[in-house]
Amino acid sequence: MSQMSFEEAVRSRRSVRGFLDRPVPQDVMEKVFDIARWSPSGTNMQPWQTFVASGELRDTLREQMMARVQSKVAPDQDHKDPKRSIGQIYKDRRRECAAVLYRSMDIAWDDKPARAAASFRNFELFDAPHVAFLCMDEGFGLGSAWDVGMYAQTLMLAMTANGLASCAQGTMGHHPDLVREAFGLGSEVKVLFGISFGYEDVTMAVNNAHTERASLADTVTFRA
């Protein structure tokens, strides 16, 4: 198999929402996480702390999160979204993303039960055999969260280049107490988000959903 170029990895990486029941070999996992540790980091502090759940631990966390949602326990993120409105252009992009997903699953926009079931799949980890929780110490601020974001992008590109699929999920930060309990972490470790990963189930219709990107002219300004 020919080696994937950087551009191919960037353009082919996408959020996969259906995985095979096939664990990733430990050596492959270690390879992609080893690549990710070379991500950019301001003053080289490397604030990311990553905790990967597989096997029984993954199963336990999955069941706990599903139970929380089914019991209508409200999310209690360590880092909550700011209470301010975003511009209409961003709302339109978000709505179109949802529409693409619903169309791929043949879900009507006004079918609220079906939409709720699709959303619940997040807490089922989309059946991924592994989930990585990306965390950082409470002493770090926004600048260090940027570092964690760059780490996550590097990690997902490394996964793509090595034949793995992934889905970054803000929902994995909804119940951080479960993550801390699972890994025996102190309260100072704050959960940002998670990445479910494994091998793509190409038979699932939702994985045929492909979103577009805004044009270069809409997002980048060049001046001299």
C-alpha positions, 0 to 999 in steps of 0.5 A: 500500500502506498504511503498517504501524503499529508494533503491526502490525510488532511482532505480525507480525514472526517468524522466517522459515526459508525465503527467496526467491532474490531480493536486497534492493535496496541502497537498501532495505537502507540504509533499514532499517539507517539506521532501526536506528541510532536504537536506544536506547543507554546513554550513546549509545556505540552499541557495535554493529558490523554486517557484512552479507554478500551475493553472493559473500561470503555464498556463501563464508561459507555454504559455510564454515559448512556445511563446518564443521558437516559436518566436526563442528567444534565451535562456538567462540563468542566469548561462550559460554552460562553453564553453569547450568540454567534453570527448567522453564517456560523449558525447556517454552517452548523445547520447544514452539517446537521442536515447532511447527516440527517439526509444520509440517515434518511431522517426528516428534519421534523422527526424529533425522536429520530434526531434524538436517537441519532444524537444518542449515538454519541454516547454509544461512542458510535460503537468505536472500540476505543475512546481517548479523553483529552484533558489538561490541568486546571492551572492552564488557560485558553492558550493551552487549550489551543495546544490541546486542539493542535494535538488533537488534529495531529492525532486524528491525522496520524490515525487517518494516515495509519488506516484508522477512523475517528470522531472528535466529540464535545459530548465526551466532556459532558460528564467529566466526573465519570472520566476522572473516576474511571482513571483515578484522576484528581479534581485538578484534571479537567476534561475538554473533549474526547475522540472515539476511534477505530476502524470505519464500518463502511456499510453504515449510511451515516458514513456516506455523509460528507460536509463541505468547507467554506471557500478560501475567499470566505475564510482567509484574507491576504494583504500586502 
